[in-house]
Amino acid sequence: MDAYIRAVTFLSRIAGVFAAFLIGFGVLVICDIVVERYMLGLTTIWQIDVVTYSIVSATFIGSAYVLMTRGHVNVEILPLYLAPRARFWLALFTSLLALSFCIVLWILCTQFWHEAWTKNWRSNTVWRSRLWIPYLAMPVGLGLLVLQYIADILCLVTGRAQPFGLKPKEDAAEFARAQAKQALGDVP
């Protein structure tokens, strides 16, 4: 189990770095658009598609990294007011529900990607790019997200991680003080 968790953590980190690369690449292509269109007076054919595909791909591929680092938006009002045992069951239920949703989405996106690949779909822009290439980010990213959810659930069930990342006896006031201290730094 430890090997699985380490492997998924490694894959999620690689995916996070790759997603950051895609965002950086998209920014560079936007700079190219500005130079070509507004400074040189040239038309841009492929750039808009590449920027769109890069940003959307970064979203899907980086999702496992965001889950691993708890970088997503999280509302902890209910878990803060629950007893540790109830907090555990709520975390397990919500994680299993999210995992189920991601599995269904992965299946549907994989079918969508496969159809684009087998039918040789192309974009309806002048560039006419093969759509299976950018669509591949959906099943890859969601597959990594499913693996990360499984790792998170295993960590929760085995006690390697606390439900919602909260300390067992942490209450709402203590949590709010810790969040404020983190936001403000070492201000007394």
N, C-alpha and C positions, 0 to 999 in steps of 0.2 A: 504494500500500500504506500509506503514511503517513497518507493521508486516511482510509482505512478504520479504521486503528488509533485515530486521533484521534476519529473519529465513534463508534466502539464504546466508547471510554473515556468520552466525553461521555454516551452513553446509560446506561452502567453507573453513572456518578455520579448522574445524575438518578434512576435506579432506586433507588440507595442512599438518596437523600434522601426519595424517596416511601415507601420501606419504613420509614424512621425515622418519617415522618409517620404511617403506619399503626399503628406500635407506640404512638406518643404518643396517637393517637386512641383506640386500644383501652384505654389506661390511663385516659383521661378518661371513657370509657363505663363502666369498672369503678367509677370514683368516683360516677358517676350511679347505678349499681346500688345502691351502699352508701347513698346519700342517699335514693333512692326507696323501697328495700325496708326498710331498718332505721331510718331516721329519720322517714319519712313514712308507712310502713306500706302502701305501694302495691305492686302486682304489677309485675313486669318481664316484658315480652313480647318485645321485640326485642333487648334489650341483650346477652344471652348469645350469640345468633347473630352479632351485629355484632362482638363481641370475638373470637369464634372465627374468623370470616372475616377479620378484620383481621390477626390474628397469623399465620394460615396464608398469607394473601396477602403479608404482609411477608417471610415466609420464601422464597417463590418469587421474588417480584420483586427482593428484595435479594441473591439468590444470585450474580448477575453481578458486583455490587459486591464481594462477599466474595471471589470468585475473583480479581478484578482487584487487590485489596489484599493478597492472600495471607492473608486473615483466617481461613481454615479451619484445622482441625486438620491438622497435617502431621508426619509422622514421617520424619526425614532420616537415619536410621541407615545404611541401605544406600547412599544417594548419597554420604555422607561418606567411605565407604571405597572408593569406585570411582574409577578414573582419570577425568580430564575427558571423554575420548571416550565411555567407557562410561556416564558420568553423562548425557551428551547423549542417547544412544540410549535410556536408561531413561526420561528425561523425555519424549522424543518418543513412546515407546511408551505410557506411562501417560496422556499427554495425549490421544493418539488414541483410546485405549480409553475414557477418560472422555467424550470428544466423541461417540463412537459410542453410548454408553449414553444420553447426554443427547438425542441425535437421536431414538433409539427412544422414549424417554420423552416427548419433545415431540410426536411423531406420535400416540402413544396418548392423551396428555392433550388434544390438539387434537380428536381424534375424540370423546373423552368430553365435552368442553365443547360440541361441535357437537350431540351427541345431547341434552344438557340444554337447549340453546337451541331446537332444532327440535321437541322433544317437550314444551316448556314445563314442565320439571320444577320442582317447588316443594319447599321443606323441609317436613318432617313436624311442624313446630312450630306453635304458635298463630299465629305471625307469617306463615307460608306465603310466605317470600321466594322470589323467582325464583332458582334455583340457577345459572343460566348467568352471573350477574353475579359471584359470588365465584369460580366455577370458571374464569373468564377469566384469573385470576392465574396459573394453571398453565401454559397455553401461552405467555402473554406472558413470564413469568419464565424458563421453560425456553428460549424463543426467544432472549432476551437472553443467557442462559448459553451457548447454542451459539455465538452471535456472539462472546462474550468468549473462549471456548475457541479459536475460530478465530484471533482476534487474538493470543492467547498463543502458539499454535503458530507463527504467522507470525513473531512476535518471537523465538521460540526458534530457528527454522530460519535466520533472517537474521542472527542474532547480536546482536539488539537487547536480548535478555534472556539471562541465564545459566540453565542448567538448575537447577531447584529454587531459584533465587535465590542460589545459592552461588557464591563466587568460584572461578575455575578451579583454583587450587592450594590451596584451603582444605581442611584436614584436620579430623578429628574433634576433636582437642584445641583447635585454633584456634577452631573453631566454638563449642565449649563455653565457652571463655573469653569470646568475644564475646557469647554469650547470657547468661552470668552477669553480665557487665559491664552489659548492657542492663537486666537484671532488678534489679540492685542499685544502678544509677545510677553515680555517680562515687566509690563507696566504694573505697578502695585495697586 
